[in-house]
Amino acid sequence: MKLKKILYVVLGCIGVALGALGAVLPLLPAFPFLLLAAFCFARSSERMNRWFTGTKLYKNNLESYVKGRGMTRKTKVKIMVTVTLLMSVGFVMMDQVPVGRIVLACVWVFHILYFMLGVKTIPKGQT
């Protein structure tokens, strides 16, 4: 049981580090890594979870989504563009695997539909 908690803390810390980089670097999305960190810290330690949910990084990037309010248009577009670029690389590299391309295209379509229709868009000032 202790090993599981340690693994969650390590993954949470990696998520925070990559999320912090994503908040600064335009190509790396912060949201999925911060979501990973929130999940891991919630499973590992109440103290780490309280610390993480109190950080500015969490409040600026994840809090409104976790509370069910949604995301700003800028955040949604950034995530969709990044995923599209990364999936495009995989799509191009699968030129000999048509089934892989079909699966990747379906995942991409569902991803875009989810962010356009499933995640509420909130005005920038309400985050």
Phi, psi and omega per residue, in radians:
M1 nan -0.680 -3.124
K2 -1.156 -0.645 3.124
L3 -1.106 -0.662 3.120
K4 -1.102 -0.759 3.119
K5 -1.139 -0.695 3.109
I6 -1.101 -0.742 3.111
L7 -1.074 -0.744 3.098
Y8 -1.103 -0.725 3.120
V9 -1.109 -0.781 3.131
V10 -1.084 -0.831 3.110
L11 -1.092 -0.664 3.087
G12 -1.091 -0.741 3.121
C13 -1.147 -0.687 3.083
I14 -1.113 -0.738 3.095
G15 -1.054 -0.738 3.114
V16 -1.121 -0.770 -3.132
A17 -1.080 -0.832 3.137
L18 -1.198 -0.607 3.079
G19 -1.140 -0.677 3.091
A20 -1.138 -0.720 3.063
L21 -1.102 -0.717 3.134
G22 -1.140 -0.481 3.095
A23 -1.233 -0.394 -3.102
V24 -1.782 -0.722 -3.089
L25 -1.515 2.305 -3.069
P26 -1.199 -0.486 -3.066
L27 -1.499 -0.406 -3.081
L28 -1.683 2.075 -3.133
P29 -1.337 2.377 3.132
A30 -1.417 -0.627 -2.976
F31 -0.933 -0.941 -3.077
P32 -1.121 -0.593 3.141
F33 -1.254 -0.652 3.096
L34 -1.228 -0.594 3.063
L35 -1.131 -0.710 3.054
L36 -1.049 -0.782 -3.141
A37 -1.086 -0.764 3.139
A38 -1.076 -0.760 3.123
F39 -1.077 -0.840 -3.083
C40 -1.155 -0.763 -3.125
F41 -1.184 -0.592 3.097
A42 -1.136 -0.529 -3.134
R43 -1.529 -0.334 -2.997
S44 -1.745 -0.865 -2.974
S45 -2.704 2.274 3.102
E46 -1.081 -0.679 -3.136
R47 -1.115 -0.797 3.118
M48 -1.153 -0.658 3.120
N49 -1.119 -0.786 3.102
R50 -1.076 -0.755 3.116
W51 -1.047 -0.865 -3.062
F52 -1.122 -0.771 -3.123
T53 -1.231 -0.221 3.070
G54 -1.603 -0.136 -3.107
T55 -1.347 2.692 3.095
K56 -1.145 -0.588 3.123
L57 -1.030 -0.798 3.111
Y58 -1.159 -0.832 -3.069
K59 -1.110 -0.668 -3.110
N60 -1.345 -0.537 -2.983
N61 -1.923 -0.444 -2.936
L62 -2.235 -0.469 -2.986
E63 -0.982 -0.796 -3.099
S64 -1.144 -0.617 3.117
Y65 -1.221 -0.767 -3.127
V66 -1.111 -0.621 3.133
K67 -1.394 0.004 3.071
G68 1.495 0.139 -3.127
R69 -1.424 -0.531 3.129
G70 2.103 -2.775 -3.116
M71 -2.338 2.759 3.041
T72 -1.274 2.755 3.126
R73 -1.042 -0.694 -3.142
K74 -1.059 -0.771 3.139
T75 -1.126 -0.778 3.137
K76 -1.079 -0.786 -3.130
V77 -1.129 -0.728 3.136
K78 -1.050 -0.766 3.134
I79 -1.145 -0.797 -3.106
M80 -1.134 -0.698 3.132
V81 -1.162 -0.767 -3.139
T82 -1.088 -0.820 3.139
V83 -1.116 -0.690 3.117
T84 -1.080 -0.771 3.128
L85 -1.104 -0.800 -3.120
L86 -1.176 -0.687 3.118
M87 -1.239 -0.500 3.083
S88 -1.100 -0.683 3.097
V89 -1.063 -0.824 3.106
G90 -1.090 -0.679 3.134
F91 -1.099 -0.778 3.127
V92 -1.134 -0.694 -3.103
M93 -1.256 -0.272 -3.132
M94 -1.695 0.620 -3.088
D95 -1.120 -0.387 3.116
Q96 -1.712 0.032 -3.082
V97 -2.186 1.443 -3.082
P98 -1.079 -0.609 3.119
V99 -1.135 -0.702 3.091
G100 -1.073 -0.703 3.106
R101 -1.122 -0.714 -3.141
I102 -1.120 -0.804 3.121
V103 -1.068 -0.802 3.141
L104 -1.092 -0.716 3.114
A105 -1.117 -0.717 3.110
C106 -1.126 -0.757 3.103
V107 -1.061 -0.742 3.140
W108 -1.098 -0.796 -3.130
V109 -1.068 -0.801 3.134
F110 -1.133 -0.618 3.098
H111 -1.094 -0.847 -3.140
I112 -1.106 -0.791 3.125
L113 -1.065 -0.712 3.127
Y114 -1.059 -0.831 -3.106
F115 -1.244 -0.544 3.133
M116 -1.366 -0.710 -3.022
L117 -1.877 -0.496 -3.031
G118 -1.629 -0.410 -3.127
V119 -1.865 2.161 -3.139
K120 -1.119 2.521 3.050
T121 -1.747 2.181 3.140
I122 -1.961 2.642 3.087
P123 -1.091 2.650 -3.042
K124 -0.975 -0.675 -3.075
G125 -1.302 -0.196 -3.067
Q126 -1.675 0.189 -3.100
T127 -1.221 nan nan
